[in-house]
């Protein structure tokens, strides 16, 4: 996944992000909380290592997704 980030590094605050991924039932969207650049770096790291990408859901629940299934991550 290639990410592009515009903004000041010192002003990064966790925000609501919308994670879209592909499942056997079609595309699913899940709101997560995080910093865009950090989350994209974690997705890239999971892809390189062959592990699952883990994130915190909007309600504090943990989410684990295979990085190859991720279609997009955007600020909500």
mmCIF file of the N, C-alpha and C atoms, coordinates in Angstrom:
data_MODEL
# 
_entry.id   MODEL 
# 
loop_
_atom_site.group_PDB 
_atom_site.id 
_atom_site.type_symbol 
_atom_site.label_atom_id 
_atom_site.label_alt_id 
_atom_site.label_comp_id 
_atom_site.label_asym_id 
_atom_site.label_entity_id 
_atom_site.label_seq_id 
_atom_site.pdbx_PDB_ins_code 
_atom_site.Cartn_x 
_atom_site.Cartn_y 
_atom_site.Cartn_z 
_atom_site.occupancy 
_atom_site.B_iso_or_equiv 
_atom_site.pdbx_formal_charge 
_atom_site.auth_seq_id 
_atom_site.auth_comp_id 
_atom_site.auth_asym_id 
_atom_site.auth_atom_id 
_atom_site.pdbx_PDB_model_num 
ATOM 1   N N  . UNK A 1 1  ? 0.846   -1.160  0.000  1.00 0.00 ? 1  UNK A N  1 
ATOM 2   C CA . UNK A 1 1  ? 0.000   0.000   0.000  1.00 0.00 ? 1  UNK A CA 1 
ATOM 3   C C  . UNK A 1 1  ? 0.896   1.228   0.000  1.00 0.00 ? 1  UNK A C  1 
ATOM 4   N N  . UNK A 1 2  ? 0.597   2.166   -0.814 1.00 0.00 ? 2  UNK A N  1 
ATOM 5   C CA . UNK A 1 2  ? 1.353   3.407   -0.877 1.00 0.00 ? 2  UNK A CA 1 
ATOM 6   C C  . UNK A 1 2  ? 0.520   4.493   -0.211 1.00 0.00 ? 2  UNK A C  1 
ATOM 7   N N  . UNK A 1 3  ? 1.169   5.267   0.644  1.00 0.00 ? 3  UNK A N  1 
ATOM 8   C CA . UNK A 1 3  ? 0.421   6.317   1.335  1.00 0.00 ? 3  UNK A CA 1 
ATOM 9   C C  . UNK A 1 3  ? 1.002   7.681   1.005  1.00 0.00 ? 3  UNK A C  1 
ATOM 10  N N  . UNK A 1 4  ? 0.144   8.651   1.038  1.00 0.00 ? 4  UNK A N  1 
ATOM 11  C CA . UNK A 1 4  ? 0.546   10.037  0.849  1.00 0.00 ? 4  UNK A CA 1 
ATOM 12  C C  . UNK A 1 4  ? -0.012  10.816  2.024  1.00 0.00 ? 4  UNK A C  1 
ATOM 13  N N  . UNK A 1 5  ? 0.820   11.619  2.641  1.00 0.00 ? 5  UNK A N  1 
ATOM 14  C CA . UNK A 1 5  ? 0.384   12.337  3.837  1.00 0.00 ? 5  UNK A CA 1 
ATOM 15  C C  . UNK A 1 5  ? 0.762   13.799  3.727  1.00 0.00 ? 5  UNK A C  1 
ATOM 16  N N  . UNK A 1 6  ? -0.173  14.656  4.003  1.00 0.00 ? 6  UNK A N  1 
ATOM 17  C CA . UNK A 1 6  ? 0.102   16.092  4.033  1.00 0.00 ? 6  UNK A CA 1 
ATOM 18  C C  . UNK A 1 6  ? -0.269  16.601  5.414  1.00 0.00 ? 6  UNK A C  1 
ATOM 19  N N  . UNK A 1 7  ? 0.630   17.301  6.042  1.00 0.00 ? 7  UNK A N  1 
ATOM 20  C CA . UNK A 1 7  ? 0.337   17.851  7.358  1.00 0.00 ? 7  UNK A CA 1 
ATOM 21  C C  . UNK A 1 7  ? 1.593   17.960  8.181  1.00 0.00 ? 7  UNK A C  1 
ATOM 22  N N  . UNK A 1 8  ? 1.459   18.608  9.313  1.00 0.00 ? 8  UNK A N  1 
ATOM 23  C CA . UNK A 1 8  ? 2.592   18.793  10.209 1.00 0.00 ? 8  UNK A CA 1 
ATOM 24  C C  . UNK A 1 8  ? 2.723   17.585  11.128 1.00 0.00 ? 8  UNK A C  1 
ATOM 25  N N  . UNK A 1 9  ? 3.909   17.024  11.197 1.00 0.00 ? 9  UNK A N  1 
ATOM 26  C CA . UNK A 1 9  ? 4.132   15.834  12.007 1.00 0.00 ? 9  UNK A CA 1 
ATOM 27  C C  . UNK A 1 9  ? 3.809   16.068  13.474 1.00 0.00 ? 9  UNK A C  1 
ATOM 28  N N  . UNK A 1 10 ? 4.077   17.252  13.985 1.00 0.00 ? 10 UNK A N  1 
ATOM 29  C CA . UNK A 1 10 ? 3.870   17.535  15.397 1.00 0.00 ? 10 UNK A CA 1 
ATOM 30  C C  . UNK A 1 10 ? 2.397   17.677  15.766 1.00 0.00 ? 10 UNK A C  1 
ATOM 31  N N  . UNK A 1 11 ? 1.539   17.859  14.797 1.00 0.00 ? 11 UNK A N  1 
ATOM 32  C CA . UNK A 1 11 ? 0.112   18.053  15.077 1.00 0.00 ? 11 UNK A CA 1 
ATOM 33  C C  . UNK A 1 11 ? -0.719  16.799  14.836 1.00 0.00 ? 11 UNK A C  1 
ATOM 34  N N  . UNK A 1 12 ? -0.082  15.659  14.755 1.00 0.00 ? 12 UNK A N  1 
ATOM 35  C CA . UNK A 1 12 ? -0.811  14.425  14.492 1.00 0.00 ? 12 UNK A CA 1 
ATOM 36  C C  . UNK A 1 12 ? -1.589  14.017  15.731 1.00 0.00 ? 12 UNK A C  1 
ATOM 37  N N  . UNK A 1 13 ? -2.884  13.930  15.586 1.00 0.00 ? 13 UNK A N  1 
ATOM 38  C CA . UNK A 1 13 ? -3.769  13.497  16.652 1.00 0.00 ? 13 UNK A CA 1 
ATOM 39  C C  . UNK A 1 13 ? -4.600  12.336  16.128 1.00 0.00 ? 13 UNK A C  1 
ATOM 40  N N  . UNK A 1 14 ? -4.907  11.375  16.985 1.00 0.00 ? 14 UNK A N  1 
ATOM 41  C CA . UNK A 1 14 ? -5.773  10.280  16.526 1.00 0.00 ? 14 UNK A CA 1 
ATOM 42  C C  . UNK A 1 14 ? -7.107  10.830  16.033 1.00 0.00 ? 14 UNK A C  1 
ATOM 43  N N  . UNK A 1 15 ? -7.531  10.313  14.899 1.00 0.00 ? 15 UNK A N  1 
ATOM 44  C CA . UNK A 1 15 ? -8.790  10.728  14.293 1.00 0.00 ? 15 UNK A CA 1 
ATOM 45  C C  . UNK A 1 15 ? -9.586  9.499   13.921 1.00 0.00 ? 15 UNK A C  1 
ATOM 46  N N  . UNK A 1 16 ? -10.811 9.730   13.561 1.00 0.00 ? 16 UNK A N  1 
ATOM 47  C CA . UNK A 1 16 ? -11.643 8.634   13.066 1.00 0.00 ? 16 UNK A CA 1 
ATOM 48  C C  . UNK A 1 16 ? -11.276 8.388   11.611 1.00 0.00 ? 16 UNK A C  1 
ATOM 49  N N  . UNK A 1 17 ? -10.894 7.160   11.301 1.00 0.00 ? 17 UNK A N  1 
ATOM 50  C CA . UNK A 1 17 ? -10.531 6.754   9.953  1.00 0.00 ? 17 UNK A CA 1 
ATOM 51  C C  . UNK A 1 17 ? -11.517 5.690   9.492  1.00 0.00 ? 17 UNK A C  1 
ATOM 52  N N  . UNK A 1 18 ? -11.709 5.598   8.200  1.00 0.00 ? 18 UNK A N  1 
ATOM 53  C CA . UNK A 1 18 ? -12.603 4.583   7.642  1.00 0.00 ? 18 UNK A CA 1 
ATOM 54  C C  . UNK A 1 18 ? -11.765 3.576   6.862  1.00 0.00 ? 18 UNK A C  1 
ATOM 55  N N  . UNK A 1 19 ? -11.759 2.337   7.338  1.00 0.00 ? 19 UNK A N  1 
ATOM 56  C CA . UNK A 1 19 ? -10.985 1.259   6.735  1.00 0.00 ? 19 UNK A CA 1 
ATOM 57  C C  . UNK A 1 19 ? -11.921 0.418   5.874  1.00 0.00 ? 19 UNK A C  1 
ATOM 58  N N  . UNK A 1 20 ? -11.583 0.281   4.589  1.00 0.00 ? 20 UNK A N  1 
ATOM 59  C CA . UNK A 1 20 ? -12.385 -0.535  3.671  1.00 0.00 ? 20 UNK A CA 1 
ATOM 60  C C  . UNK A 1 20 ? -11.573 -1.764  3.298  1.00 0.00 ? 20 UNK A C  1 
ATOM 61  N N  . UNK A 1 21 ? -12.196 -2.934  3.404  1.00 0.00 ? 21 UNK A N  1 
ATOM 62  C CA . UNK A 1 21 ? -11.500 -4.171  3.065  1.00 0.00 ? 21 UNK A CA 1 
ATOM 63  C C  . UNK A 1 21 ? -12.453 -5.129  2.365  1.00 0.00 ? 21 UNK A C  1 
ATOM 64  N N  . UNK A 1 22 ? -11.876 -6.062  1.629  1.00 0.00 ? 22 UNK A N  1 
ATOM 65  C CA . UNK A 1 22 ? -12.639 -7.009  0.826  1.00 0.00 ? 22 UNK A CA 1 
ATOM 66  C C  . UNK A 1 22 ? -12.867 -8.294  1.613  1.00 0.00 ? 22 UNK A C  1 
ATOM 67  N N  . UNK A 1 23 ? -14.099 -8.794  1.590  1.00 0.00 ? 23 UNK A N  1 
ATOM 68  C CA . UNK A 1 23 ? -14.441 -10.063 2.230  1.00 0.00 ? 23 UNK A CA 1 
ATOM 69  C C  . UNK A 1 23 ? -15.164 -10.933 1.212  1.00 0.00 ? 23 UNK A C  1 
ATOM 70  N N  . UNK A 1 24 ? -15.475 -12.142 1.600  1.00 0.00 ? 24 UNK A N  1 
ATOM 71  C CA . UNK A 1 24 ? -16.228 -13.032 0.713  1.00 0.00 ? 24 UNK A CA 1 
ATOM 72  C C  . UNK A 1 24 ? -17.644 -12.511 0.479  1.00 0.00 ? 24 UNK A C  1 
ATOM 73  N N  . UNK A 1 25 ? -18.105 -11.622 1.339  1.00 0.00 ? 25 UNK A N  1 
ATOM 74  C CA . UNK A 1 25 ? -19.440 -11.031 1.212  1.00 0.00 ? 25 UNK A CA 1 
ATOM 75  C C  . UNK A 1 25 ? -19.402 -9.659  0.541  1.00 0.00 ? 25 UNK A C  1 
ATOM 76  N N  . UNK A 1 26 ? -18.248 -9.242  0.059  1.00 0.00 ? 26 UNK A N  1 
ATOM 77  C CA . UNK A 1 26 ? -18.114 -7.939  -0.590 1.00 0.00 ? 26 UNK A CA 1 
ATOM 78  C C  . UNK A 1 26 ? -17.289 -6.980  0.249  1.00 0.00 ? 26 UNK A C  1 
ATOM 79  N N  . UNK A 1 27 ? -17.301 -5.720  -0.143 1.00 0.00 ? 27 UNK A N  1 
ATOM 80  C CA . UNK A 1 27 ? -16.533 -4.708  0.575  1.00 0.00 ? 27 UNK A CA 1 
ATOM 81  C C  . UNK A 1 27 ? -17.205 -4.376  1.905  1.00 0.00 ? 27 UNK A C  1 
ATOM 82  N N  . UNK A 1 28 ? -16.386 -4.284  2.951  1.00 0.00 ? 28 UNK A N  1 
ATOM 83  C CA . UNK A 1 28 ? -16.861 -3.911  4.281  1.00 0.00 ? 28 UNK A CA 1 
ATOM 84  C C  . UNK A 1 28 ? -16.122 -2.657  4.713  1.00 0.00 ? 28 UNK A C  1 
ATOM 85  N N  . UNK A 1 29 ? -16.798 -1.785  5.425  1.00 0.00 ? 29 UNK A N  1 
ATOM 86  C CA . UNK A 1 29 ? -16.181 -0.564  5.947  1.00 0.00 ? 29 UNK A CA 1 
ATOM 87  C C  . UNK A 1 29 ? -16.290 -0.567  7.464  1.00 0.00 ? 29 UNK A C  1 
ATOM 88  N N  . UNK A 1 30 ? -15.164 -0.267  8.116  1.00 0.00 ? 30 UNK A N  1 
ATOM 89  C CA . UNK A 1 30 ? -15.112 -0.264  9.574  1.00 0.00 ? 30 UNK A CA 1 
ATOM 90  C C  . UNK A 1 30 ? -14.461 1.035   10.029 1.00 0.00 ? 30 UNK A C  1 
ATOM 91  N N  . UNK A 1 31 ? -15.108 1.784   10.912 1.00 0.00 ? 31 UNK A N  1 
ATOM 92  C CA . UNK A 1 31 ? -14.456 2.974   11.461 1.00 0.00 ? 31 UNK A CA 1 
ATOM 93  C C  . UNK A 1 31 ? -13.416 2.567   12.505 1.00 0.00 ? 31 UNK A C  1 
ATOM 94  N N  . UNK A 1 32 ? -12.236 3.155   12.416 1.00 0.00 ? 32 UNK A N  1 
ATOM 95  C CA . UNK A 1 32 ? -11.172 2.906   13.390 1.00 0.00 ? 32 UNK A CA 1 
ATOM 96  C C  . UNK A 1 32 ? -10.667 4.255   13.896 1.00 0.00 ? 32 UNK A C  1 
ATOM 97  N N  . UNK A 1 33 ? -9.913  4.214   14.975 1.00 0.00 ? 33 UNK A N  1 
ATOM 98  C CA . UNK A 1 33 ? -9.303  5.413   15.548 1.00 0.00 ? 33 UNK A CA 1 
ATOM 99  C C  . UNK A 1 33 ? -7.795  5.296   15.372 1.00 0.00 ? 33 UNK A C  1 
ATOM 100 N N  . UNK A 1 34 ? -7.167  6.338   14.822 1.00 0.00 ? 34 UNK A N  1 
ATOM 101 C CA . UNK A 1 34 ? -5.723  6.306   14.660 1.00 0.00 ? 34 UNK A CA 1 
ATOM 102 C C  . UNK A 1 34 ? -5.203  7.506   13.899 1.00 0.00 ? 34 UNK A C  1 
ATOM 103 N N  . UNK A 1 35 ? -3.897  7.581   13.774 1.00 0.00 ? 35 UNK A N  1 
ATOM 104 C CA . UNK A 1 35 ? -3.226  8.619   12.992 1.00 0.00 ? 35 UNK A CA 1 
ATOM 105 C C  . UNK A 1 35 ? -2.974  8.018   11.616 1.00 0.00 ? 35 UNK A C  1 
ATOM 106 N N  . UNK A 1 36 ? -3.387  8.715   10.571 1.00 0.00 ? 36 UNK A N  1 
ATOM 107 C CA . UNK A 1 36 ? -3.325  8.180   9.210  1.00 0.00 ? 36 UNK A CA 1 
ATOM 108 C C  . UNK A 1 36 ? -1.954  7.623   8.869  1.00 0.00 ? 36 UNK A C  1 
ATOM 109 N N  . UNK A 1 37 ? -0.910  8.394   9.079  1.00 0.00 ? 37 UNK A N  1 
ATOM 110 C CA . UNK A 1 37 ? 0.433   7.961   8.702  1.00 0.00 ? 37 UNK A CA 1 
ATOM 111 C C  . UNK A 1 37 ? 0.878   6.737   9.505  1.00 0.00 ? 37 UNK A C  1 
ATOM 112 N N  . UNK A 1 38 ? 0.558   6.702   10.781 1.00 0.00 ? 38 UNK A N  1 
ATOM 113 C CA . UNK A 1 38 ? 0.914   5.553   11.611 1.00 0.00 ? 38 UNK A CA 1 
ATOM 114 C C  . UNK A 1 38 ? 0.195   4.301   11.146 1.00 0.00 ? 38 UNK A C  1 
ATOM 115 N N  . UNK A 1 39 ? -1.085  4.423   10.847 1.00 0.00 ? 39 UNK A N  1 
ATOM 116 C CA . UNK A 1 39 ? -1.863  3.258   10.421 1.00 0.00 ? 39 UNK A CA 1 
ATOM 117 C C  . UNK A 1 39 ? -1.373  2.717   9.076  1.00 0.00 ? 39 UNK A C  1 
ATOM 118 N N  . UNK A 1 40 ? -1.063  3.599   8.135  1.00 0.00 ? 40 UNK A N  1 
ATOM 119 C CA . UNK A 1 40 ? -0.565  3.122   6.837  1.00 0.00 ? 40 UNK A CA 1 
ATOM 120 C C  . UNK A 1 40 ? 0.797   2.448   7.004  1.00 0.00 ? 40 UNK A C  1 
ATOM 121 N N  . UNK A 1 41 ? 1.622   2.955   7.917  1.00 0.00 ? 41 UNK A N  1 
ATOM 122 C CA . UNK A 1 41 ? 2.919   2.325   8.184  1.00 0.00 ? 41 UNK A CA 1 
ATOM 123 C C  . UNK A 1 41 ? 2.719   0.938   8.795  1.00 0.00 ? 41 UNK A C  1 
ATOM 124 N N  . UNK A 1 42 ? 1.742   0.793   9.690  1.00 0.00 ? 42 UNK A N  1 
ATOM 125 C CA . UNK A 1 42 ? 1.454   -0.508  10.288 1.00 0.00 ? 42 UNK A CA 1 
ATOM 126 C C  . UNK A 1 42 ? 0.925   -1.497  9.258  1.00 0.00 ? 42 UNK A C  1 
ATOM 127 N N  . UNK A 1 43 ? 0.125   -1.018  8.305  1.00 0.00 ? 43 UNK A N  1 
ATOM 128 C CA . UNK A 1 43 ? -0.363  -1.879  7.226  1.00 0.00 ? 43 UNK A CA 1 
ATOM 129 C C  . UNK A 1 43 ? 0.803   -2.353  6.368  1.00 0.00 ? 43 UNK A C  1 
ATOM 130 N N  . UNK A 1 44 ? 1.690   -1.425  6.004  1.00 0.00 ? 44 UNK A N  1 
ATOM 131 C CA . UNK A 1 44 ? 2.876   -1.790  5.206  1.00 0.00 ? 44 UNK A CA 1 
ATOM 132 C C  . UNK A 1 44 ? 3.752   -2.801  5.951  1.00 0.00 ? 44 UNK A C  1 
ATOM 133 N N  . UNK A 1 45 ? 3.941   -2.591  7.248  1.00 0.00 ? 45 UNK A N  1 
ATOM 134 C CA . UNK A 1 45 ? 4.761   -3.491  8.060  1.00 0.00 ? 45 UNK A CA 1 
ATOM 135 C C  . UNK A 1 45 ? 4.140   -4.888  8.109  1.00 0.00 ? 45 UNK A C  1 
ATOM 136 N N  . UNK A 1 46 ? 2.832   -4.966  8.315  1.00 0.00 ? 46 UNK A N  1 
ATOM 137 C CA . UNK A 1 46 ? 2.149   -6.261  8.356  1.00 0.00 ? 46 UNK A CA 1 
ATOM 138 C C  . UNK A 1 46 ? 2.255   -6.970  7.009  1.00 0.00 ? 46 UNK A C  1 
ATOM 139 N N  . UNK A 1 47 ? 2.180   -6.211  5.938  1.00 0.00 ? 47 UNK A N  1 
ATOM 140 C CA . UNK A 1 47 ? 2.297   -6.783  4.596  1.00 0.00 ? 47 UNK A CA 1 
ATOM 141 C C  . UNK A 1 47 ? 3.695   -7.383  4.382  1.00 0.00 ? 47 UNK A C  1 
ATOM 142 N N  . UNK A 1 48 ? 4.728   -6.643  4.799  1.00 0.00 ? 48 UNK A N  1 
ATOM 143 C CA . UNK A 1 48 ? 6.106   -7.128  4.651  1.00 0.00 ? 48 UNK A CA 1 
ATOM 144 C C  . UNK A 1 48 ? 6.373   -8.367  5.498  1.00 0.00 ? 48 UNK A C  1 
ATOM 145 N N  . UNK A 1 49 ? 5.846   -8.378  6.718  1.00 0.00 ? 49 UNK A N  1 
ATOM 146 C CA . UNK A 1 49 ? 6.116   -9.475  7.648  1.00 0.00 ? 49 UNK A CA 1 
ATOM 147 C C  . UNK A 1 49 ? 5.175   -10.666 7.466  1.00 0.00 ? 49 UNK A C  1 
ATOM 148 N N  . UNK A 1 50 ? 4.112   -10.478 6.702  1.00 0.00 ? 50 UNK A N  1 
ATOM 149 C CA . UNK A 1 50 ? 3.146   -11.557 6.521  1.00 0.00 ? 50 UNK A CA 1 
ATOM 150 C C  . UNK A 1 50 ? 2.274   -11.789 7.735  1.00 0.00 ? 50 UNK A C  1 
ATOM 151 N N  . UNK A 1 51 ? 2.027   -10.721 8.504  1.00 0.00 ? 51 UNK A N  1 
ATOM 152 C CA . UNK A 1 51 ? 1.194   -10.827 9.699  1.00 0.00 ? 51 UNK A CA 1 
ATOM 153 C C  . UNK A 1 51 ? -0.113  -10.064 9.483  1.00 0.00 ? 51 UNK A C  1 
ATOM 154 N N  . UNK A 1 52 ? -0.976  -10.104 10.470 1.00 0.00 ? 52 UNK A N  1 
ATOM 155 C CA . UNK A 1 52 ? -2.237  -9.381  10.395 1.00 0.00 ? 52 UNK A CA 1 
ATOM 156 C C  . UNK A 1 52 ? -2.051  -7.925  10.801 1.00 0.00 ? 52 UNK A C  1 
ATOM 157 N N  . UNK A 1 53 ? -2.834  -7.047  10.193 1.00 0.00 ? 53 UNK A N  1 
ATOM 158 C CA . UNK A 1 53 ? -2.872  -5.638  10.602 1.00 0.00 ? 53 UNK A CA 1 
ATOM 159 C C  . UNK A 1 53 ? -3.878  -5.542  11.742 1.00 0.00 ? 53 UNK A C  1 
ATOM 160 N N  . UNK A 1 54 ? -3.467  -4.943  12.827 1.00 0.00 ? 54 UNK A N  1 
ATOM 161 C CA . UNK A 1 54 ? -4.340  -4.791  13.992 1.00 0.00 ? 54 UNK A CA 1 
ATOM 162 C C  . UNK A 1 54 ? -4.631  -3.328  14.230 1.00 0.00 ? 54 UNK A C  1 
ATOM 163 N N  . UNK A 1 55 ? -5.887  -3.038  14.537 1.00 0.00 ? 55 UNK A N  1 
ATOM 164 C CA . UNK A 1 55 ? -6.301  -1.659  14.772 1.00 0.00 ? 55 UNK A CA 1 
ATOM 165 C C  . UNK A 1 55 ? -7.327  -1.629  15.892 1.00 0.00 ? 55 UNK A C  1 
ATOM 166 N N  . UNK A 1 56 ? -7.571  -0.431  16.413 1.00 0.00 ? 56 UNK A N  1 
ATOM 167 C CA . UNK A 1 56 ? -8.592  -0.233  17.427 1.00 0.00 ? 56 UNK A CA 1 
ATOM 168 C C  . UNK A 1 56 ? -9.835  0.323   16.758 1.00 0.00 ? 56 UNK A C  1 
ATOM 169 N N  . UNK A 1 57 ? -10.940 -0.363  16.934 1.00 0.00 ? 57 UNK A N  1 
ATOM 170 C CA . UNK A 1 57 ? -12.199 0.069   16.347 1.00 0.00 ? 57 UNK A CA 1 
ATOM 171 C C  . UNK A 1 57 ? -12.740 1.317   17.020 1.00 0.00 ? 57 UNK A C  1 
ATOM 172 N N  . UNK A 1 58 ? -13.765 1.864   16.429 1.00 0.00 ? 58 UNK A N  1 
ATOM 173 C CA . UNK A 1 58 ? -14.389 3.086   16.908 1.00 0.00 ? 58 UNK A CA 1 
ATOM 174 C C  . UNK A 1 58 ? -14.902 2.958   18.341 1.00 0.00 ? 58 UNK A C  1 
ATOM 175 N N  . UNK A 1 59 ? -15.306 1.769   18.746 1.00 0.00 ? 59 UNK A N  1 
ATOM 176 C CA . UNK A 1 59 ? -15.851 1.536   20.085 1.00 0.00 ? 59 UNK A CA 1 
ATOM 177 C C  . UNK A 1 59 ? -14.831 0.927   21.038 1.00 0.00 ? 59 UNK A C  1 
ATOM 178 N N  . UNK A 1 60 ? -13.560 0.925   20.648 1.00 0.00 ? 60 UNK A N  1 
ATOM 179 C CA . UNK A 1 60 ? -12.499 0.384   21.487 1.00 0.00 ? 60 UNK A CA 1 
ATOM 180 C C  . UNK A 1 60 ? -12.229 -1.088  21.266 1.00 0.00 ? 60 UNK A C  1 
ATOM 181 N N  . UNK A 1 61 ? -12.939 -1.708  20.340 1.00 0.00 ? 61 UNK A N  1 
ATOM 182 C CA . UNK A 1 61 ? -12.733 -3.121  20.045 1.00 0.00 ? 61 UNK A CA 1 
ATOM 183 C C  . UNK A 1 61 ? -11.511 -3.294  19.149 1.00 0.00 ? 61 UNK A C  1 
ATOM 184 N N  . UNK A 1 62 ? -10.878 -4.462  19.245 1.00 0.00 ? 62 UNK A N  1 
ATOM 185 C CA . UNK A 1 62 ? -9.703  -4.742  18.434 1.00 0.00 ? 62 UNK A CA 1 
ATOM 186 C C  . UNK A 1 62 ? -10.117 -5.412  17.122 1.00 0.00 ? 62 UNK A C  1 
ATOM 187 N N  . UNK A 1 63 ? -9.443  -5.031  16.043 1.00 0.00 ? 63 UNK A N  1 
ATOM 188 C CA . UNK A 1 63 ? -9.724  -5.550  14.714 1.00 0.00 ? 63 UNK A CA 1 
ATOM 189 C C  . UNK A 1 63 ? -8.417  -6.105  14.154 1.00 0.00 ? 63 UNK A C  1 
ATOM 190 N N  . UNK A 1 64 ? -8.473  -7.279  13.540 1.00 0.00 ? 64 UNK A N  1 
ATOM 191 C CA . UNK A 1 64 ? -7.303  -7.870  12.881 1.00 0.00 ? 64 UNK A CA 1 
ATOM 192 C C  . UNK A 1 64 ? -7.705  -8.261  11.465 1.00 0.00 ? 64 UNK A C  1 
ATOM 193 N N  . UNK A 1 65 ? -6.958  -7.765  10.471 1.00 0.00 ? 65 UNK A N  1 
ATOM 194 C CA . UNK A 1 65 ? -7.288  -7.975  9.067  1.00 0.00 ? 65 UNK A CA 1 
ATOM 195 C C  . UNK A 1 65 ? -6.014  -8.329  8.303  1.00 0.00 ? 65 UNK A C  1 
ATOM 196 N N  . UNK A 1 66 ? -6.141  -9.248  7.354  1.00 0.00 ? 66 UNK A N  1 
ATOM 197 C CA . UNK A 1 66 ? -5.016  -9.549  6.461  1.00 0.00 ? 66 UNK A CA 1 
ATOM 198 C C  . UNK A 1 66 ? -4.770  -8.314  5.598  1.00 0.00 ? 66 UNK A C  1 
ATOM 199 N N  . UNK A 1 67 ? -3.551  -7.784  5.574  1.00 0.00 ? 67 UNK A N  1 
ATOM 200 C CA . UNK A 1 67 ? -3.292  -6.531  4.851  1.00 0.00 ? 67 UNK A CA 1 
ATOM 201 C C  . UNK A 1 67 ? -3.594  -6.590  3.358  1.00 0.00 ? 67 UNK A C  1 
ATOM 202 N N  . UNK A 1 68 ? -3.522  -7.767  2.761  1.00 0.00 ? 68 UNK A N  1 
ATOM 203 C CA . UNK A 1 68 ? -3.823  -7.875  1.323  1.00 0.00 ? 68 UNK A CA 1 
ATOM 204 C C  . UNK A 1 68 ? -5.305  -7.671  1.038  1.00 0.00 ? 68 UNK A C  1 
ATOM 205 N N  . UNK A 1 69 ? -6.150  -7.772  2.054  1.00 0.00 ? 69 UNK A N  1 
ATOM 206 C CA . UNK A 1 69 ? -7.589  -7.571  1.882  1.00 0.00 ? 69 UNK A CA 1 
ATOM 207 C C  . UNK A 1 69 ? -7.989  -6.102  1.970  1.00 0.00 ? 69 UNK A C  1 
ATOM 208 N N  . UNK A 1 70 ? -7.084  -5.244  2.435  1.00 0.00 ? 70 UNK A N  1 
ATOM 209 C CA . UNK A 1 70 ? -7.404  -3.832  2.636  1.00 0.00 ? 70 UNK A CA 1 
ATOM 210 C C  . UNK A 1 70 ? -7.433  -3.117  1.295  1.00 0.00 ? 70 UNK A C  1 
ATOM 211 N N  . UNK A 1 71 ? -8.529  -2.412  1.060  1.00 0.00 ? 71 UNK A N  1 
ATOM 212 C CA . UNK A 1 71 ? -8.722  -1.677  -0.175 1.00 0.00 ? 71 UNK A CA 1 
ATOM 213 C C  . UNK A 1 71 ? -8.314  -0.219  0.020  1.00 0.00 ? 71 UNK A C  1 
ATOM 214 N N  . UNK A 1 72 ? -8.736  0.401   1.126  1.00 0.00 ? 72 UNK A N  1 
ATOM 215 C CA . UNK A 1 72 ? -8.381  1.797   1.359  1.00 0.00 ? 72 UNK A CA 1 
ATOM 216 C C  . UNK A 1 72 ? -8.513  2.145   2.833  1.00 0.00 ? 72 UNK A C  1 
ATOM 217 N N  . UNK A 1 73 ? -7.858  3.243   3.200  1.00 0.00 ? 73 UNK A N  1 
ATOM 218 C CA . UNK A 1 73 ? -7.997  3.835   4.522  1.00 0.00 ? 73 UNK A CA 1 
ATOM 219 C C  . UNK A 1 73 ? -8.024  5.341   4.314  1.00 0.00 ? 73 UNK A C  1 
ATOM 220 N N  . UNK A 1 74 ? -9.075  5.975   4.804  1.00 0.00 ? 74 UNK A N  1 
ATOM 221 C CA . UNK A 1 74 ? -9.253  7.417   4.589  1.00 0.00 ? 74 UNK A CA 1 
ATOM 222 C C  . UNK A 1 74 ? -9.730  8.063   5.893  1.00 0.00 ? 74 UNK A C  1 
ATOM 223 N N  . UNK A 1 75 ? -9.490  9.379   5.984  1.00 0.00 ? 75 UNK A N  1 
ATOM 224 C CA . UNK A 1 75 ? -10.028 10.108  7.130  1.00 0.00 ? 75 UNK A CA 1 
ATOM 225 C C  . UNK A 1 75 ? -11.526 10.246  6.940  1.00 0.00 ? 75 UNK A C  1 
ATOM 226 N N  . UNK A 1 76 ? -12.261 9.981   8.001  1.00 0.00 ? 76 UNK A N  1 
ATOM 227 C CA . UNK A 1 76 ? -13.717 10.012  7.946  1.00 0.00 ? 76 UNK A CA 1 
ATOM 228 C C  . UNK A 1 76 ? -14.236 11.415  8.236  1.00 0.00 ? 76 UNK A C  1 
# 
